[in-house]
């Protein structure tokens, strides 16, 4: 039977025997509005033979900037619990904001450089919020294995960096992007898209596919590749490009030409909805 708990104290009671015995815990932190991408994380945790697979559902106010979609973010705990159960979760941790950030909370996890680039440049403070909540969730769950999606590529790099820099005893697993049948990367924010923007948003995947195809054909010139991605996205009336970047997979620094493992990332707005996507080429 799957359990749903809302407090750190309840969670602690359930997890204590697992911690004591050293039974492995698999953990997928989420903000809810679960889709197949999240389910792939939970399924992988089960496939990895963790003794317990945990999903957290918490819309983290710290990672939303002023004017962003914190209030609109889809929340349906009952439905999420059902989806998590079907995907193989043994436990859902769904704390309140007061449980995570009680009165007097003033401690944060911050990181330089990696968080200042790409999405960090467009969403000041976002990654400080992500790192702080993920650190806290790791502290309360004490997972052995943590599962994240490659769709949030920069997020996965900075969380891996935090694990390394702060000597956290967690093994990180980054799972491939799960796409809708027409190629759109699954995201809880896709629910905001009207019919027109939903159709227009396909250009992100199409432009990345084109970049991948050009690289496969031998194109190494980053300027040319970026220009082609910009041209394709620019041709879509409702799309407003935030960035197209071609970067080193770990440092996230711009590369001059494509050689070895490289990541092509895009972020664009369709109306008020900001979407991201990426592809790893080698
Ligand atoms: O990727 C997300 O859904 C969130 O950024 C995370 C990792 C759950 C932290 O709130």
py3Dmol code that shows the C-alpha trace and the ligand (Angstrom):
import py3Dmol

protein = """\
ATOM      1  CA  UNK A   1       0.000   0.000   0.000  1.00  0.00           C
ATOM      2  CA  UNK A   2       1.392   3.378  -0.959  1.00  0.00           C
ATOM      3  CA  UNK A   3       1.617   5.991   1.804  1.00  0.00           C
ATOM      4  CA  UNK A   4       1.248   9.738   1.576  1.00  0.00           C
ATOM      5  CA  UNK A   5       2.918  11.790   4.299  1.00  0.00           C
ATOM      6  CA  UNK A   6       2.973  15.530   4.855  1.00  0.00           C
ATOM      7  CA  UNK A   7       5.472  16.075   7.652  1.00  0.00           C
ATOM      8  CA  UNK A   8       9.172  15.452   8.176  1.00  0.00           C
ATOM      9  CA  UNK A   9       8.391  13.742  11.505  1.00  0.00           C
ATOM     10  CA  UNK A  10       6.046  11.176   9.879  1.00  0.00           C
ATOM     11  CA  UNK A  11       8.571  10.578   7.122  1.00  0.00           C
ATOM     12  CA  UNK A  12      11.368  10.106   9.650  1.00  0.00           C
ATOM     13  CA  UNK A  13       9.376   7.396  11.478  1.00  0.00           C
ATOM     14  CA  UNK A  14       8.833   5.432   8.282  1.00  0.00           C
ATOM     15  CA  UNK A  15      12.391   5.798   6.990  1.00  0.00           C
ATOM     16  CA  UNK A  16      14.321   5.108  10.192  1.00  0.00           C
ATOM     17  CA  UNK A  17      14.318   1.279   9.774  1.00  0.00           C
ATOM     18  CA  UNK A  18      15.550   1.642   6.168  1.00  0.00           C
ATOM     19  CA  UNK A  19      18.356   4.006   7.207  1.00  0.00           C
ATOM     20  CA  UNK A  20      19.354   1.690  10.087  1.00  0.00           C
ATOM     21  CA  UNK A  21      19.487  -1.408   7.893  1.00  0.00           C
ATOM     22  CA  UNK A  22      21.134   0.459   5.025  1.00  0.00           C
ATOM     23  CA  UNK A  23      18.328  -0.546   2.642  1.00  0.00           C
ATOM     24  CA  UNK A  24      18.643   1.591  -0.497  1.00  0.00           C
ATOM     25  CA  UNK A  25      16.159   4.400  -1.006  1.00  0.00           C
ATOM     26  CA  UNK A  26      15.355   5.768  -4.470  1.00  0.00           C
ATOM     27  CA  UNK A  27      13.977   9.301  -4.667  1.00  0.00           C
ATOM     28  CA  UNK A  28      12.414  11.472  -7.380  1.00  0.00           C
ATOM     29  CA  UNK A  29      11.784  15.079  -6.283  1.00  0.00           C
ATOM     30  CA  UNK A  30       8.931  16.691  -8.256  1.00  0.00           C
ATOM     31  CA  UNK A  31       6.617  19.672  -8.163  1.00  0.00           C
ATOM     32  CA  UNK A  32       3.634  17.461  -9.021  1.00  0.00           C
ATOM     33  CA  UNK A  33       1.418  17.671 -12.124  1.00  0.00           C
ATOM     34  CA  UNK A  34       3.012  14.308 -12.820  1.00  0.00           C
ATOM     35  CA  UNK A  35       3.440  13.121 -16.397  1.00  0.00           C
ATOM     36  CA  UNK A  36       5.227  10.260 -18.093  1.00  0.00           C
ATOM     37  CA  UNK A  37       8.599  11.955 -17.626  1.00  0.00           C
ATOM     38  CA  UNK A  38       8.167  11.782 -13.837  1.00  0.00           C
ATOM     39  CA  UNK A  39       6.848   8.214 -14.108  1.00  0.00           C
ATOM     40  CA  UNK A  40      10.016   7.173 -15.946  1.00  0.00           C
ATOM     41  CA  UNK A  41      12.024   8.315 -12.884  1.00  0.00           C
ATOM     42  CA  UNK A  42       9.898   6.269 -10.494  1.00  0.00           C
ATOM     43  CA  UNK A  43       9.982   3.222 -12.786  1.00  0.00           C
ATOM     44  CA  UNK A  44      13.774   3.453 -12.971  1.00  0.00           C
ATOM     45  CA  UNK A  45      14.013   3.604  -9.182  1.00  0.00           C
ATOM     46  CA  UNK A  46      12.019   0.376  -8.984  1.00  0.00           C
ATOM     47  CA  UNK A  47      14.042  -1.246 -11.757  1.00  0.00           C
ATOM     48  CA  UNK A  48      17.190  -0.389  -9.777  1.00  0.00           C
ATOM     49  CA  UNK A  49      15.884  -2.515  -6.873  1.00  0.00           C
ATOM     50  CA  UNK A  50      15.675   0.244  -4.308  1.00  0.00           C
ATOM     51  CA  UNK A  51      13.977  -1.049  -1.166  1.00  0.00           C
ATOM     52  CA  UNK A  52      11.762   2.034  -1.196  1.00  0.00           C
ATOM     53  CA  UNK A  53      10.824   4.414  -4.024  1.00  0.00           C
ATOM     54  CA  UNK A  54       9.798   7.881  -2.881  1.00  0.00           C
ATOM     55  CA  UNK A  55       8.341  10.806  -4.837  1.00  0.00           C
ATOM     56  CA  UNK A  56       8.130  14.254  -3.297  1.00  0.00           C
ATOM     57  CA  UNK A  57       5.472  16.660  -4.484  1.00  0.00           C
ATOM     58  CA  UNK A  58       6.160  20.229  -3.495  1.00  0.00           C
ATOM     59  CA  UNK A  59       5.648  23.399  -5.526  1.00  0.00           C
ATOM     60  CA  UNK A  60       8.682  25.214  -4.207  1.00  0.00           C
ATOM     61  CA  UNK A  61       7.986  28.949  -3.847  1.00  0.00           C
ATOM     62  CA  UNK A  62      11.720  29.704  -3.543  1.00  0.00           C
ATOM     63  CA  UNK A  63      12.438  28.815  -7.158  1.00  0.00           C
ATOM     64  CA  UNK A  64       9.803  31.108  -8.688  1.00  0.00           C
ATOM     65  CA  UNK A  65      10.667  34.735  -9.391  1.00  0.00           C
ATOM     66  CA  UNK A  66       8.249  37.657  -9.055  1.00  0.00           C
ATOM     67  CA  UNK A  67       5.738  37.558 -11.927  1.00  0.00           C
ATOM     68  CA  UNK A  68       6.405  33.871 -12.606  1.00  0.00           C
ATOM     69  CA  UNK A  69       3.780  31.114 -12.479  1.00  0.00           C
ATOM     70  CA  UNK A  70       3.898  30.047  -8.801  1.00  0.00           C
ATOM     71  CA  UNK A  71       0.176  30.747  -8.277  1.00  0.00           C
ATOM     72  CA  UNK A  72      -0.940  29.155 -11.554  1.00  0.00           C
ATOM     73  CA  UNK A  73       1.301  26.099 -11.272  1.00  0.00           C
ATOM     74  CA  UNK A  74      -1.011  23.057 -11.592  1.00  0.00           C
ATOM     75  CA  UNK A  75      -1.770  21.369  -8.252  1.00  0.00           C
ATOM     76  CA  UNK A  76      -3.814  18.165  -7.990  1.00  0.00           C
ATOM     77  CA  UNK A  77      -2.441  16.010  -5.197  1.00  0.00           C
ATOM     78  CA  UNK A  78      -5.115  13.319  -5.455  1.00  0.00           C
ATOM     79  CA  UNK A  79      -4.425  12.710  -9.120  1.00  0.00           C
ATOM     80  CA  UNK A  80      -0.649  12.872  -8.603  1.00  0.00           C
ATOM     81  CA  UNK A  81      -0.854  10.284  -5.827  1.00  0.00           C
ATOM     82  CA  UNK A  82      -2.709   7.946  -8.183  1.00  0.00           C
ATOM     83  CA  UNK A  83      -0.134   8.442 -10.954  1.00  0.00           C
ATOM     84  CA  UNK A  84       2.791   7.982  -8.544  1.00  0.00           C
ATOM     85  CA  UNK A  85       1.245   4.767  -7.211  1.00  0.00           C
ATOM     86  CA  UNK A  86       0.762   3.381 -10.729  1.00  0.00           C
ATOM     87  CA  UNK A  87       4.364   4.263 -11.632  1.00  0.00           C
ATOM     88  CA  UNK A  88       5.626   2.270  -8.652  1.00  0.00           C
ATOM     89  CA  UNK A  89       6.140   4.765  -5.816  1.00  0.00           C
ATOM     90  CA  UNK A  90       5.912   3.309  -2.300  1.00  0.00           C
ATOM     91  CA  UNK A  91       5.596   6.683  -0.647  1.00  0.00           C
ATOM     92  CA  UNK A  92       4.683  10.257  -1.560  1.00  0.00           C
ATOM     93  CA  UNK A  93       6.078  13.082   0.563  1.00  0.00           C
ATOM     94  CA  UNK A  94       3.896  16.164   0.074  1.00  0.00           C
ATOM     95  CA  UNK A  95       4.905  18.800   2.633  1.00  0.00           C
ATOM     96  CA  UNK A  96       3.318  22.213   3.068  1.00  0.00           C
ATOM     97  CA  UNK A  97       5.285  25.418   2.530  1.00  0.00           C
ATOM     98  CA  UNK A  98       5.341  25.966   6.319  1.00  0.00           C
ATOM     99  CA  UNK A  99       6.762  22.466   6.831  1.00  0.00           C
ATOM    100  CA  UNK A 100       9.621  23.133   4.404  1.00  0.00           C
ATOM    101  CA  UNK A 101      10.195  26.795   5.305  1.00  0.00           C
ATOM    102  CA  UNK A 102       9.094  27.361   8.889  1.00  0.00           C
ATOM    103  CA  UNK A 103       9.165  30.853  10.395  1.00  0.00           C
ATOM    104  CA  UNK A 104      12.700  32.091  10.770  1.00  0.00           C
ATOM    105  CA  UNK A 105      14.099  30.147   7.810  1.00  0.00           C
ATOM    106  CA  UNK A 106      17.201  32.004   6.539  1.00  0.00           C
ATOM    107  CA  UNK A 107      19.641  29.393   5.232  1.00  0.00           C
ATOM    108  CA  UNK A 108      20.143  28.824   1.503  1.00  0.00           C
ATOM    109  CA  UNK A 109      22.336  26.840  -0.867  1.00  0.00           C
ATOM    110  CA  UNK A 110      23.874  29.054  -3.495  1.00  0.00           C
ATOM    111  CA  UNK A 111      26.285  28.294  -6.313  1.00  0.00           C
ATOM    112  CA  UNK A 112      28.412  30.455  -8.558  1.00  0.00           C
ATOM    113  CA  UNK A 113      29.072  30.328 -12.303  1.00  0.00           C
ATOM    114  CA  UNK A 114      26.991  27.305 -13.371  1.00  0.00           C
ATOM    115  CA  UNK A 115      23.827  28.937 -12.062  1.00  0.00           C
ATOM    116  CA  UNK A 116      24.487  32.274 -13.739  1.00  0.00           C
ATOM    117  CA  UNK A 117      24.291  30.962 -17.287  1.00  0.00           C
ATOM    118  CA  UNK A 118      21.447  29.781 -19.564  1.00  0.00           C
ATOM    119  CA  UNK A 119      18.177  29.697 -17.589  1.00  0.00           C
ATOM    120  CA  UNK A 120      19.936  31.276 -14.604  1.00  0.00           C
ATOM    121  CA  UNK A 121      20.555  34.431 -16.655  1.00  0.00           C
ATOM    122  CA  UNK A 122      16.830  34.708 -17.407  1.00  0.00           C
ATOM    123  CA  UNK A 123      15.496  33.578 -14.018  1.00  0.00           C
ATOM    124  CA  UNK A 124      17.576  35.263 -11.282  1.00  0.00           C
ATOM    125  CA  UNK A 125      17.447  33.326  -8.008  1.00  0.00           C
ATOM    126  CA  UNK A 126      15.793  30.292  -9.598  1.00  0.00           C
ATOM    127  CA  UNK A 127      18.644  27.858  -9.045  1.00  0.00           C
ATOM    128  CA  UNK A 128      19.268  29.078  -5.494  1.00  0.00           C
ATOM    129  CA  UNK A 129      15.665  28.017  -4.812  1.00  0.00           C
ATOM    130  CA  UNK A 130      16.140  24.683  -6.572  1.00  0.00           C
ATOM    131  CA  UNK A 131      19.396  23.875  -4.772  1.00  0.00           C
ATOM    132  CA  UNK A 132      18.026  24.864  -1.377  1.00  0.00           C
ATOM    133  CA  UNK A 133      14.918  22.709  -1.681  1.00  0.00           C
ATOM    134  CA  UNK A 134      16.776  19.739  -3.185  1.00  0.00           C
ATOM    135  CA  UNK A 135      19.377  19.908  -0.402  1.00  0.00           C
ATOM    136  CA  UNK A 136      16.597  19.968   2.201  1.00  0.00           C
ATOM    137  CA  UNK A 137      14.741  17.112   0.502  1.00  0.00           C
ATOM    138  CA  UNK A 138      17.959  15.076   0.400  1.00  0.00           C
ATOM    139  CA  UNK A 139      18.439  15.835   4.117  1.00  0.00           C
ATOM    140  CA  UNK A 140      14.966  14.622   5.084  1.00  0.00           C
ATOM    141  CA  UNK A 141      14.770  11.601   2.747  1.00  0.00           C
ATOM    142  CA  UNK A 142      18.481  10.618   2.819  1.00  0.00           C
ATOM    143  CA  UNK A 143      18.184   8.813  -0.514  1.00  0.00           C
ATOM    144  CA  UNK A 144      20.906   6.575  -1.899  1.00  0.00           C
ATOM    145  CA  UNK A 145      19.744   7.177  -5.463  1.00  0.00           C
ATOM    146  CA  UNK A 146      18.108  10.330  -6.838  1.00  0.00           C
ATOM    147  CA  UNK A 147      16.387  10.499 -10.213  1.00  0.00           C
ATOM    148  CA  UNK A 148      16.066  13.640 -12.359  1.00  0.00           C
ATOM    149  CA  UNK A 149      15.038  14.304 -15.950  1.00  0.00           C
ATOM    150  CA  UNK A 150      17.433  15.434 -18.677  1.00  0.00           C
ATOM    151  CA  UNK A 151      14.821  17.951 -19.853  1.00  0.00           C
ATOM    152  CA  UNK A 152      16.047  20.252 -17.068  1.00  0.00           C
ATOM    153  CA  UNK A 153      19.622  19.750 -18.196  1.00  0.00           C
ATOM    154  CA  UNK A 154      21.167  22.710 -16.373  1.00  0.00           C
ATOM    155  CA  UNK A 155      19.332  21.726 -13.185  1.00  0.00           C
ATOM    156  CA  UNK A 156      20.793  18.219 -13.338  1.00  0.00           C
ATOM    157  CA  UNK A 157      24.314  19.607 -13.813  1.00  0.00           C
ATOM    158  CA  UNK A 158      24.067  22.001 -10.877  1.00  0.00           C
ATOM    159  CA  UNK A 159      22.553  19.337  -8.592  1.00  0.00           C
ATOM    160  CA  UNK A 160      25.377  16.951  -9.493  1.00  0.00           C
ATOM    161  CA  UNK A 161      27.815  19.795  -8.735  1.00  0.00           C
ATOM    162  CA  UNK A 162      26.181  20.386  -5.329  1.00  0.00           C
ATOM    163  CA  UNK A 163      26.396  16.649  -4.532  1.00  0.00           C
ATOM    164  CA  UNK A 164      30.116  16.700  -5.385  1.00  0.00           C
ATOM    165  CA  UNK A 165      30.966  20.037  -3.757  1.00  0.00           C
ATOM    166  CA  UNK A 166      29.101  19.345  -0.509  1.00  0.00           C
ATOM    167  CA  UNK A 167      30.079  15.646  -0.288  1.00  0.00           C
ATOM    168  CA  UNK A 168      26.518  14.389  -0.319  1.00  0.00           C
ATOM    169  CA  UNK A 169      26.222  10.622  -0.364  1.00  0.00           C
ATOM    170  CA  UNK A 170      23.679  10.405  -3.192  1.00  0.00           C
ATOM    171  CA  UNK A 171      24.056   8.809  -6.597  1.00  0.00           C
ATOM    172  CA  UNK A 172      22.400  10.892  -9.261  1.00  0.00           C
ATOM    173  CA  UNK A 173      20.620   9.318 -12.245  1.00  0.00           C
ATOM    174  CA  UNK A 174      19.652  11.493 -15.197  1.00  0.00           C
ATOM    175  CA  UNK A 175      16.893   9.944 -17.267  1.00  0.00           C
ATOM    176  CA  UNK A 176      16.259  10.681 -20.961  1.00  0.00           C
ATOM    177  CA  UNK A 177      13.669  13.235 -22.057  1.00  0.00           C
ATOM    178  CA  UNK A 178      10.218  11.732 -22.566  1.00  0.00           C
ATOM    179  CA  UNK A 179       8.342  13.285 -25.475  1.00  0.00           C
ATOM    180  CA  UNK A 180       4.759  13.471 -26.655  1.00  0.00           C
ATOM    181  CA  UNK A 181       4.153  11.452 -29.852  1.00  0.00           C
ATOM    182  CA  UNK A 182       4.651  14.626 -31.930  1.00  0.00           C
ATOM    183  CA  UNK A 183       8.021  15.386 -30.276  1.00  0.00           C
ATOM    184  CA  UNK A 184       7.164  18.043 -27.672  1.00  0.00           C
ATOM    185  CA  UNK A 185       9.173  17.397 -24.503  1.00  0.00           C
ATOM    186  CA  UNK A 186       6.845  16.497 -21.637  1.00  0.00           C
ATOM    187  CA  UNK A 187       6.541  19.276 -19.072  1.00  0.00           C
ATOM    188  CA  UNK A 188       3.964  20.200 -16.464  1.00  0.00           C
ATOM    189  CA  UNK A 189       3.916  23.638 -18.108  1.00  0.00           C
ATOM    190  CA  UNK A 190       2.623  22.210 -21.423  1.00  0.00           C
ATOM    191  CA  UNK A 191      -0.799  22.314 -19.744  1.00  0.00           C
ATOM    192  CA  UNK A 192      -0.736  26.139 -20.079  1.00  0.00           C
ATOM    193  CA  UNK A 193      -0.479  26.018 -23.879  1.00  0.00           C
ATOM    194  CA  UNK A 194      -3.566  26.798 -25.986  1.00  0.00           C
ATOM    195  CA  UNK A 195      -3.998  24.997 -29.313  1.00  0.00           C
ATOM    196  CA  UNK A 196      -2.007  27.570 -31.304  1.00  0.00           C
ATOM    197  CA  UNK A 197       0.978  27.755 -28.954  1.00  0.00           C
ATOM    198  CA  UNK A 198       0.902  23.965 -28.455  1.00  0.00           C
ATOM    199  CA  UNK A 199       1.404  23.554 -32.221  1.00  0.00           C
ATOM    200  CA  UNK A 200       4.021  26.313 -32.390  1.00  0.00           C
ATOM    201  CA  UNK A 201       5.993  24.801 -29.501  1.00  0.00           C
ATOM    202  CA  UNK A 202       6.891  21.822 -31.692  1.00  0.00           C
ATOM    203  CA  UNK A 203       9.519  24.045 -33.273  1.00  0.00           C
ATOM    204  CA  UNK A 204      11.804  23.572 -30.251  1.00  0.00           C
ATOM    205  CA  UNK A 205      12.158  19.866 -30.885  1.00  0.00           C
ATOM    206  CA  UNK A 206      12.285  20.363 -34.650  1.00  0.00           C
ATOM    207  CA  UNK A 207      15.055  22.965 -34.410  1.00  0.00           C
ATOM    208  CA  UNK A 208      17.093  20.727 -32.077  1.00  0.00           C
ATOM    209  CA  UNK A 209      16.599  17.797 -34.438  1.00  0.00           C
ATOM    210  CA  UNK A 210      17.861  19.939 -37.298  1.00  0.00           C
ATOM    211  CA  UNK A 211      20.951  20.926 -35.275  1.00  0.00           C
ATOM    212  CA  UNK A 212      21.586  17.274 -34.484  1.00  0.00           C
ATOM    213  CA  UNK A 213      21.189  16.359 -38.141  1.00  0.00           C
ATOM    214  CA  UNK A 214      23.646  19.075 -39.224  1.00  0.00           C
ATOM    215  CA  UNK A 215      26.166  17.967 -36.573  1.00  0.00           C
ATOM    216  CA  UNK A 216      25.707  14.359 -37.725  1.00  0.00           C
ATOM    217  CA  UNK A 217      26.488  15.567 -41.239  1.00  0.00           C
ATOM    218  CA  UNK A 218      29.780  17.066 -40.047  1.00  0.00           C
ATOM    219  CA  UNK A 219      28.853  20.683 -39.218  1.00  0.00           C
ATOM    220  CA  UNK A 220      31.001  21.806 -36.277  1.00  0.00           C
ATOM    221  CA  UNK A 221      30.613  25.565 -36.529  1.00  0.00           C
ATOM    222  CA  UNK A 222      28.654  26.742 -33.486  1.00  0.00           C
ATOM    223  CA  UNK A 223      27.732  30.119 -35.018  1.00  0.00           C
ATOM    224  CA  UNK A 224      26.215  28.435 -38.067  1.00  0.00           C
ATOM    225  CA  UNK A 225      24.328  25.892 -35.950  1.00  0.00           C
ATOM    226  CA  UNK A 226      22.965  28.610 -33.660  1.00  0.00           C
ATOM    227  CA  UNK A 227      21.950  30.712 -36.659  1.00  0.00           C
ATOM    228  CA  UNK A 228      19.977  27.790 -38.102  1.00  0.00           C
ATOM    229  CA  UNK A 229      18.184  27.088 -34.792  1.00  0.00           C
ATOM    230  CA  UNK A 230      17.440  30.823 -34.430  1.00  0.00           C
ATOM    231  CA  UNK A 231      16.133  30.985 -37.999  1.00  0.00           C
ATOM    232  CA  UNK A 232      13.757  28.037 -37.466  1.00  0.00           C
ATOM    233  CA  UNK A 233      12.424  29.341 -34.153  1.00  0.00           C
ATOM    234  CA  UNK A 234      12.311  32.911 -35.475  1.00  0.00           C
ATOM    235  CA  UNK A 235      10.058  31.752 -38.320  1.00  0.00           C
ATOM    236  CA  UNK A 236       7.347  30.804 -35.793  1.00  0.00           C
ATOM    237  CA  UNK A 237       5.237  33.863 -35.078  1.00  0.00           C
ATOM    238  CA  UNK A 238       4.270  33.037 -31.499  1.00  0.00           C
ATOM    239  CA  UNK A 239       7.768  31.981 -30.364  1.00  0.00           C
ATOM    240  CA  UNK A 240      10.073  34.345 -28.450  1.00  0.00           C
ATOM    241  CA  UNK A 241      13.523  32.854 -28.081  1.00  0.00           C
ATOM    242  CA  UNK A 242      15.297  33.294 -24.722  1.00  0.00           C
ATOM    243  CA  UNK A 243      18.476  31.528 -25.818  1.00  0.00           C
ATOM    244  CA  UNK A 244      20.028  28.896 -27.998  1.00  0.00           C
ATOM    245  CA  UNK A 245      23.331  27.723 -26.528  1.00  0.00           C
ATOM    246  CA  UNK A 246      25.821  25.057 -27.454  1.00  0.00           C
ATOM    247  CA  UNK A 247      27.824  24.128 -24.397  1.00  0.00           C
ATOM    248  CA  UNK A 248      30.228  21.762 -22.690  1.00  0.00           C
ATOM    249  CA  UNK A 249      28.166  19.052 -20.893  1.00  0.00           C
ATOM    250  CA  UNK A 250      29.658  19.722 -17.432  1.00  0.00           C
ATOM    251  CA  UNK A 251      30.956  23.291 -17.317  1.00  0.00           C
ATOM    252  CA  UNK A 252      28.006  24.615 -19.367  1.00  0.00           C
ATOM    253  CA  UNK A 253      30.486  26.988 -21.015  1.00  0.00           C
ATOM    254  CA  UNK A 254      29.949  27.940 -24.640  1.00  0.00           C
ATOM    255  CA  UNK A 255      32.069  25.855 -26.977  1.00  0.00           C
ATOM    256  CA  UNK A 256      33.680  27.297 -30.102  1.00  0.00           C
ATOM    257  CA  UNK A 257      33.091  24.233 -32.203  1.00  0.00           C
ATOM    258  CA  UNK A 258      31.326  20.928 -31.723  1.00  0.00           C
ATOM    259  CA  UNK A 259      33.776  18.169 -30.845  1.00  0.00           C
ATOM    260  CA  UNK A 260      33.110  15.388 -28.344  1.00  0.00           C
ATOM    261  CA  UNK A 261      30.088  15.396 -26.079  1.00  0.00           C
ATOM    262  CA  UNK A 262      28.214  18.691 -26.440  1.00  0.00           C
ATOM    263  CA  UNK A 263      24.750  19.902 -25.446  1.00  0.00           C
ATOM    264  CA  UNK A 264      22.474  22.108 -27.529  1.00  0.00           C
ATOM    265  CA  UNK A 265      19.891  23.886 -25.358  1.00  0.00           C
ATOM    266  CA  UNK A 266      16.975  26.148 -26.183  1.00  0.00           C
ATOM    267  CA  UNK A 267      14.495  28.157 -24.129  1.00  0.00           C
ATOM    268  CA  UNK A 268      11.598  30.098 -25.629  1.00  0.00           C
ATOM    269  CA  UNK A 269       8.323  31.677 -24.631  1.00  0.00           C
ATOM    270  CA  UNK A 270       5.000  30.924 -26.267  1.00  0.00           C
ATOM    271  CA  UNK A 271       2.685  33.576 -24.903  1.00  0.00           C
ATOM    272  CA  UNK A 272       3.283  33.464 -21.153  1.00  0.00           C
ATOM    273  CA  UNK A 273       4.561  29.881 -21.199  1.00  0.00           C
ATOM    274  CA  UNK A 274       8.313  29.403 -21.029  1.00  0.00           C
ATOM    275  CA  UNK A 275       9.537  26.056 -22.359  1.00  0.00           C
ATOM    276  CA  UNK A 276      12.989  24.472 -22.502  1.00  0.00           C
ATOM    277  CA  UNK A 277      14.424  21.562 -24.445  1.00  0.00           C
ATOM    278  CA  UNK A 278      17.853  20.153 -25.267  1.00  0.00           C
ATOM    279  CA  UNK A 279      19.760  17.473 -27.076  1.00  0.00           C
ATOM    280  CA  UNK A 280      23.084  15.827 -26.220  1.00  0.00           C
ATOM    281  CA  UNK A 281      25.293  15.163 -29.227  1.00  0.00           C
ATOM    282  CA  UNK A 282      28.480  13.188 -29.290  1.00  0.00           C
TER     283      UNK A 282
END
"""
ligand_1 = """\
10
LIG
O 12.497 19.769 -11.571
C 11.649 20.091 -10.704
O 10.476 19.711 -10.769
C 12.074 20.963 -9.538
O 12.979 21.938 -9.938
C 12.600 20.159 -8.343
C 13.893 19.426 -8.679
C 11.563 19.169 -7.873
C 12.912 21.118 -7.179
O 11.776 21.799 -6.772
"""
view = py3Dmol.view(width=600, height=400)
view.addModel(protein, "pdb")
view.setStyle({"model": 0}, {"cartoon": {"style": "trace"}})
view.addModel(ligand_1, "xyz")
view.setStyle({"model": 1}, {"stick": {}})
view.zoomTo()
view.show()
